[in-house]
Amino acid sequence: MTDTDTAARPESLTSLLAARRSIRRYRPEPVPGEVVQRLVQAAAFAPSAHNRQPWRYVVIEDAAAKARLARAMGQRLAEDRTRDGDDAEAIRLDVERSFARIAGAPVVILACLTLGEMDAYPNPQRREAEFLMAVQSTAMATQNLLLAAHAEGLGACWLCAPLFCPQTVRGALALPADWQPQGLITLGYPEQPGKARPRKSLADILLVAEVGRGSA
Ligand SMILES: Cc1cc2nc3c(=O)[nH]c(=O)nc-3n(C[C@H](O)[C@H](O)[C@H](O)COP(=O)(O)O)c2cc1C
Protein backbone atom coordinates (compact mmCIF):
# COMPACT_ATOMS: atom_id res chain seq x y z
CA MET A 1 0.00 0.00 0.00
CA THR A 2 1.32 3.45 -0.89
CA ASP A 3 1.13 6.62 1.21
CA THR A 4 -1.35 7.96 -1.32
CA ASP A 5 -3.66 4.97 -0.69
CA THR A 6 -3.52 5.58 3.04
CA ALA A 7 -4.17 9.28 2.61
CA ALA A 8 -7.12 8.62 0.30
CA ARG A 9 -8.85 6.19 2.64
CA PRO A 10 -10.43 8.42 5.28
CA GLU A 11 -11.98 10.63 2.65
CA SER A 12 -13.45 7.72 0.71
CA LEU A 13 -14.92 6.30 3.92
CA THR A 14 -16.42 9.68 4.78
CA SER A 15 -17.94 9.96 1.30
CA LEU A 16 -19.38 6.47 1.62
CA LEU A 17 -20.92 7.29 4.99
CA ALA A 18 -22.33 10.58 3.73
CA ALA A 19 -23.81 9.12 0.54
CA ARG A 20 -25.63 6.13 2.07
CA ARG A 21 -29.40 6.49 2.11
CA SER A 22 -32.28 4.33 3.22
CA ILE A 23 -33.64 3.03 -0.08
CA ARG A 24 -37.20 1.68 -0.02
CA ARG A 25 -37.93 0.86 -3.69
CA TYR A 26 -35.95 -1.58 -5.78
CA ARG A 27 -35.62 -2.73 -9.35
CA PRO A 28 -36.85 -6.32 -9.73
CA GLU A 29 -33.52 -7.92 -10.70
CA PRO A 30 -32.11 -10.42 -8.20
CA VAL A 31 -29.05 -9.78 -6.05
CA PRO A 32 -26.38 -12.44 -6.70
CA GLY A 33 -25.92 -14.87 -3.82
CA GLU A 34 -22.20 -14.09 -3.53
CA VAL A 35 -22.98 -10.39 -3.07
CA VAL A 36 -25.38 -11.20 -0.22
CA GLN A 37 -22.69 -13.40 1.35
CA ARG A 38 -20.22 -10.50 1.15
CA LEU A 39 -22.69 -8.27 3.00
CA VAL A 40 -23.11 -10.77 5.83
CA GLN A 41 -19.32 -11.17 5.93
CA ALA A 42 -19.02 -7.38 6.29
CA ALA A 43 -21.46 -7.53 9.20
CA ALA A 44 -19.30 -10.16 10.87
CA PHE A 45 -16.26 -7.80 10.86
CA ALA A 46 -17.98 -5.58 13.45
CA PRO A 47 -16.68 -5.19 16.98
CA SER A 48 -18.76 -6.86 19.68
CA ALA A 49 -18.94 -6.97 23.46
CA HIS A 50 -16.47 -9.60 24.75
CA ASN A 51 -16.10 -10.51 21.05
CA ARG A 52 -19.13 -12.79 21.51
CA GLN A 53 -20.55 -11.83 18.07
CA PRO A 54 -24.20 -12.17 19.13
CA TRP A 55 -25.59 -11.23 15.69
CA ARG A 56 -27.38 -13.79 13.53
CA TYR A 57 -28.84 -13.26 10.05
CA VAL A 58 -31.56 -14.96 8.04
CA VAL A 59 -31.51 -14.35 4.28
CA ILE A 60 -34.92 -14.65 2.64
CA GLU A 61 -34.97 -14.63 -1.16
CA ASP A 62 -37.65 -17.21 -1.89
CA ALA A 63 -40.84 -15.43 -3.02
CA ALA A 64 -43.16 -17.76 -1.07
CA ALA A 65 -41.11 -17.35 2.13
CA LYS A 66 -41.09 -13.54 1.78
CA ALA A 67 -44.86 -13.54 1.18
CA ARG A 68 -45.48 -15.82 4.18
CA LEU A 69 -43.43 -13.55 6.44
CA ALA A 70 -45.03 -10.37 5.06
CA ARG A 71 -48.55 -11.84 5.44
CA ALA A 72 -47.94 -12.96 9.02
CA MET A 73 -46.48 -9.57 9.98
CA GLY A 74 -49.33 -7.76 8.24
CA GLN A 75 -51.92 -9.78 10.11
CA ARG A 76 -50.26 -8.93 13.40
CA LEU A 77 -50.04 -5.25 12.40
CA ALA A 78 -53.80 -5.26 11.62
CA GLU A 79 -54.61 -6.90 14.96
CA ASP A 80 -52.49 -4.37 16.90
CA ARG A 81 -53.92 -1.35 15.08
CA THR A 82 -57.48 -2.65 15.39
CA ARG A 83 -56.95 -2.97 19.13
CA ASP A 84 -55.67 0.64 19.11
CA GLY A 85 -59.02 1.65 17.57
CA ASP A 86 -57.52 2.91 14.29
CA ASP A 87 -59.57 3.47 11.15
CA ALA A 88 -60.17 0.23 9.20
CA GLU A 89 -59.25 1.72 5.80
CA ALA A 90 -56.03 3.25 7.19
CA ILE A 91 -55.13 -0.18 8.61
CA ARG A 92 -55.83 -1.89 5.29
CA LEU A 93 -53.58 0.56 3.44
CA ASP A 94 -50.83 0.19 6.04
CA VAL A 95 -50.95 -3.61 5.79
CA GLU A 96 -50.91 -3.42 2.00
CA ARG A 97 -47.91 -1.07 2.06
CA SER A 98 -46.06 -3.25 4.56
CA PHE A 99 -46.72 -6.37 2.45
CA ALA A 100 -45.46 -4.65 -0.72
CA ARG A 101 -42.28 -3.46 0.98
CA ILE A 102 -41.36 -6.87 2.38
CA ALA A 103 -42.64 -9.23 -0.32
CA GLY A 104 -41.58 -6.85 -3.10
CA ALA A 105 -37.92 -6.52 -2.08
CA PRO A 106 -35.58 -8.82 -4.03
CA VAL A 107 -33.88 -9.86 -0.77
CA VAL A 108 -34.91 -9.52 2.84
CA ILE A 109 -32.43 -10.08 5.65
CA LEU A 110 -33.62 -10.54 9.20
CA ALA A 111 -31.11 -9.34 11.80
CA CYS A 112 -31.35 -11.25 15.09
CA LEU A 113 -29.34 -11.50 18.27
CA THR A 114 -28.71 -14.39 20.59
CA LEU A 115 -27.83 -14.11 24.26
CA GLY A 116 -26.55 -17.70 24.14
CA GLU A 117 -22.89 -16.74 24.53
CA MET A 118 -23.33 -13.50 26.46
CA ASP A 119 -22.61 -13.43 30.19
CA ALA A 120 -25.52 -14.44 32.42
CA TYR A 121 -26.07 -12.45 35.65
CA PRO A 122 -28.57 -13.04 38.46
CA ASN A 123 -28.73 -9.25 38.94
CA PRO A 124 -31.40 -7.68 36.64
CA GLN A 125 -29.44 -4.46 36.11
CA ARG A 126 -26.35 -6.29 34.89
CA ARG A 127 -28.55 -8.64 32.82
CA GLU A 128 -30.05 -5.56 31.15
CA ALA A 129 -26.57 -4.15 30.46
CA GLU A 130 -25.52 -7.44 28.88
CA PHE A 131 -28.68 -7.47 26.73
CA LEU A 132 -27.97 -3.90 25.63
CA MET A 133 -24.43 -4.88 24.67
CA ALA A 134 -25.86 -7.61 22.45
CA VAL A 135 -28.27 -5.09 20.88
CA GLN A 136 -25.44 -2.58 20.35
CA SER A 137 -23.16 -5.21 18.82
CA THR A 138 -25.90 -6.42 16.47
CA ALA A 139 -26.70 -2.84 15.43
CA MET A 140 -23.03 -2.19 14.66
CA ALA A 141 -22.81 -5.35 12.58
CA THR A 142 -25.98 -4.44 10.72
CA GLN A 143 -24.68 -0.96 10.00
CA ASN A 144 -21.65 -2.65 8.42
CA LEU A 145 -24.08 -4.63 6.28
CA LEU A 146 -25.93 -1.47 5.22
CA LEU A 147 -22.68 0.30 4.33
CA ALA A 148 -21.36 -2.72 2.44
CA ALA A 149 -24.67 -2.82 0.51
CA HIS A 150 -24.21 0.84 -0.41
CA ALA A 151 -20.62 0.19 -1.50
CA GLU A 152 -21.89 -2.63 -3.77
CA GLY A 153 -24.35 -0.24 -5.47
CA LEU A 154 -27.31 -1.74 -3.62
CA GLY A 155 -30.02 0.03 -1.70
CA ALA A 156 -31.24 -1.12 1.69
CA CYS A 157 -33.56 -0.06 4.45
CA TRP A 158 -33.83 -1.18 8.06
CA LEU A 159 -37.42 -1.89 9.16
CA CYS A 160 -38.12 -1.95 12.88
CA ALA A 161 -41.37 -3.98 12.57
CA PRO A 162 -39.93 -7.32 13.85
CA LEU A 163 -39.34 -5.69 17.25
CA PHE A 164 -43.12 -5.31 17.54
CA CYS A 165 -43.97 -8.90 16.57
CA PRO A 166 -40.97 -11.12 17.40
CA GLN A 167 -43.07 -14.26 17.93
CA THR A 168 -44.81 -13.81 14.59
CA VAL A 169 -41.45 -13.48 12.81
CA ARG A 170 -40.05 -16.42 14.72
CA GLY A 171 -42.99 -18.60 13.73
CA ALA A 172 -43.00 -17.56 10.06
CA LEU A 173 -39.28 -18.32 9.67
CA ALA A 174 -38.96 -21.24 12.13
CA LEU A 175 -36.06 -19.48 13.87
CA PRO A 176 -33.88 -21.21 16.47
CA ALA A 177 -35.47 -20.55 19.89
CA ASP A 178 -32.72 -18.19 21.10
CA TRP A 179 -32.65 -15.94 17.98
CA GLN A 180 -34.34 -12.64 18.88
CA PRO A 181 -35.50 -10.63 15.85
CA GLN A 182 -34.12 -7.06 15.85
CA GLY A 183 -34.80 -5.63 12.41
CA LEU A 184 -35.63 -6.51 8.84
CA ILE A 185 -33.37 -5.25 6.07
CA THR A 186 -34.94 -4.94 2.64
CA LEU A 187 -32.36 -5.01 -0.13
CA GLY A 188 -32.10 -4.61 -3.88
CA TYR A 189 -30.79 -2.43 -6.66
CA PRO A 190 -32.28 1.06 -6.15
CA GLU A 191 -35.15 2.14 -8.36
CA GLN A 192 -34.13 5.77 -7.73
CA PRO A 193 -31.42 7.52 -5.73
CA GLY A 194 -32.42 8.00 -2.10
CA LYS A 195 -33.48 11.32 -0.66
CA ALA A 196 -31.04 13.06 1.70
CA ARG A 197 -32.63 13.35 5.15
CA PRO A 198 -31.70 16.25 7.42
CA ARG A 199 -29.08 15.77 10.09
CA LYS A 200 -28.67 17.62 13.37
CA SER A 201 -25.72 19.98 13.48
CA LEU A 202 -22.63 19.22 15.52
CA ALA A 203 -23.71 21.97 17.90
CA ASP A 204 -26.87 19.96 18.63
CA ILE A 205 -25.17 16.64 19.33
CA LEU A 206 -21.70 17.46 20.62
CA LEU A 207 -20.67 18.61 24.04
CA VAL A 208 -16.97 19.23 24.57
CA ALA A 209 -16.26 18.47 28.20
CA GLU A 210 -14.20 21.11 29.96
CA VAL A 211 -12.19 21.04 33.12
CA GLY A 212 -14.46 22.13 35.94
CA ARG A 213 -17.63 20.81 34.29
CA GLY A 214 -19.36 18.03 36.22
CA SER A 215 -19.73 17.30 39.90
CA ALA A 216 -17.03 14.71 40.72
C1 LIG B 1 -33.29 1.16 14.20
C2 LIG B 1 -33.87 1.70 12.92
C3 LIG B 1 -35.19 1.45 12.60
C4 LIG B 1 -35.75 1.92 11.41
N1 LIG B 1 -37.03 1.57 11.08
C5 LIG B 1 -37.56 1.97 9.90
C6 LIG B 1 -38.85 1.53 9.51
O1 LIG B 1 -39.52 0.77 10.20
N2 LIG B 1 -39.32 1.95 8.31
C7 LIG B 1 -38.58 2.76 7.48
O2 LIG B 1 -39.06 3.10 6.39
N3 LIG B 1 -37.33 3.19 7.83
C8 LIG B 1 -36.81 2.80 9.00
N4 LIG B 1 -35.53 3.19 9.36
C9 LIG B 1 -34.75 4.07 8.46
C10 LIG B 1 -34.79 5.53 8.97
O3 LIG B 1 -36.07 6.08 8.73
C11 LIG B 1 -33.70 6.32 8.26
O4 LIG B 1 -32.45 5.78 8.59
C12 LIG B 1 -33.72 7.81 8.63
O5 LIG B 1 -34.90 8.42 8.24
C13 LIG B 1 -32.54 8.56 8.01
O6 LIG B 1 -32.54 8.41 6.61
P1 LIG B 1 -31.28 7.79 5.85
O7 LIG B 1 -31.06 6.37 6.37
O8 LIG B 1 -31.64 7.79 4.40
O9 LIG B 1 -30.10 8.65 6.14
C14 LIG B 1 -34.97 2.72 10.54
C15 LIG B 1 -33.62 2.98 10.86
C16 LIG B 1 -33.09 2.48 12.04
C17 LIG B 1 -31.63 2.75 12.34
The ligand as an SDF file (V2000), in Angstrom:
LIG
                    3D

 31 33  0  0  0  0  0  0  0  0999 V2000
  -33.2900    1.1550   14.1960 C   0  0  0  0  0  0  0  0  0  0  0  0
  -33.8750    1.7020   12.9200 C   0  0  0  0  0  0  0  0  0  0  0  0
  -35.1950    1.4460   12.5990 C   0  0  0  0  0  0  0  0  0  0  0  0
  -35.7520    1.9190   11.4140 C   0  0  0  0  0  0  0  0  0  0  0  0
  -37.0320    1.5700   11.0820 N   0  0  0  0  0  0  0  0  0  0  0  0
  -37.5560    1.9750    9.9020 C   0  0  0  0  0  0  0  0  0  0  0  0
  -38.8460    1.5280    9.5070 C   0  0  0  0  0  0  0  0  0  0  0  0
  -39.5180    0.7730   10.2030 O   0  0  0  0  0  0  0  0  0  0  0  0
  -39.3200    1.9530    8.3060 N   0  0  0  0  0  0  0  0  0  0  0  0
  -38.5780    2.7610    7.4850 C   0  0  0  0  0  0  0  0  0  0  0  0
  -39.0610    3.1000    6.3900 O   0  0  0  0  0  0  0  0  0  0  0  0
  -37.3330    3.1870    7.8260 N   0  0  0  0  0  0  0  0  0  0  0  0
  -36.8100    2.8020    9.0010 C   0  0  0  0  0  0  0  0  0  0  0  0
  -35.5320    3.1860    9.3600 N   0  0  0  0  0  0  0  0  0  0  0  0
  -34.7520    4.0740    8.4570 C   0  0  0  0  0  0  0  0  0  0  0  0
  -34.7940    5.5270    8.9710 C   0  0  0  0  0  0  0  0  0  0  0  0
  -36.0670    6.0770    8.7290 O   0  0  0  0  0  0  0  0  0  0  0  0
  -33.6960    6.3200    8.2600 C   0  0  0  0  0  0  0  0  0  0  0  0
  -32.4470    5.7850    8.5860 O   0  0  0  0  0  0  0  0  0  0  0  0
  -33.7210    7.8080    8.6300 C   0  0  0  0  0  0  0  0  0  0  0  0
  -34.9030    8.4240    8.2370 O   0  0  0  0  0  0  0  0  0  0  0  0
  -32.5410    8.5640    8.0080 C   0  0  0  0  0  0  0  0  0  0  0  0
  -32.5390    8.4060    6.6080 O   0  0  0  0  0  0  0  0  0  0  0  0
  -31.2780    7.7880    5.8540 P   0  0  0  0  0  0  0  0  0  0  0  0
  -31.0620    6.3700    6.3680 O   0  0  0  0  0  0  0  0  0  0  0  0
  -31.6430    7.7930    4.4010 O   0  0  0  0  0  0  0  0  0  0  0  0
  -30.0960    8.6500    6.1430 O   0  0  0  0  0  0  0  0  0  0  0  0
  -34.9670    2.7160   10.5370 C   0  0  0  0  0  0  0  0  0  0  0  0
  -33.6240    2.9820   10.8640 C   0  0  0  0  0  0  0  0  0  0  0  0
  -33.0880    2.4760   12.0410 C   0  0  0  0  0  0  0  0  0  0  0  0
  -31.6330    2.7480   12.3440 C   0  0  0  0  0  0  0  0  0  0  0  0
  1  2  1  0
  2  3  1  0
  2 30  2  0
  3  4  2  0
  4  5  1  0
  4 28  1  0
  5  6  2  0
  6  7  1  0
  6 13  1  0
  7  8  2  0
  7  9  1  0
  9 10  1  0
 10 11  2  0
 10 12  1  0
 12 13  2  0
 13 14  1  0
 14 15  1  0
 14 28  1  0
 15 16  1  0
 16 17  1  0
 16 18  1  0
 18 19  1  0
 18 20  1  0
 20 21  1  0
 20 22  1  0
 22 23  1  0
 23 24  1  0
 24 25  2  0
 24 26  1  0
 24 27  1  0
 28 29  2  0
 29 30  1  0
 30 31  1  0
M  END
$$$$
